[in-house]
């Protein structure tokens, strides 16, 4: 199932925050992305209703299997593309920004080719 870029970003952000701080609440996502709490609440409700996340009784966000798979895919793409662009001489801020856009539109075939290419260079 194809999900919207915004949903992919939310899931990736939840994963990144969990790696950084452990437990994550909606307010953490809002602060990280610079979005309003009501906007994030609506997005979290949609993700929950579509089976990507759950919220525990204390308000902490839990990535379900479907959400974790998408989040990890986006995170892998983001980190590999950012690093690759920086090795090509792109300014780190620009590389991160561009990778964030590219990660959502690049085909699996092209991403896998870039991944193989970067592994060969190591």
ABEGO torsion letter per residue (X at the ends): XBBBAAAAAAAAAAAAAAAAAEBBBAAAAAAAAGBBAAAAAAAAAAAAAAGABBBBAAGBBBBBAAAAAAAAAAAAAAAAAAAAAAAAGBBAAAAAAAAAAAAAABBAAAAAAAAAAAAAAX
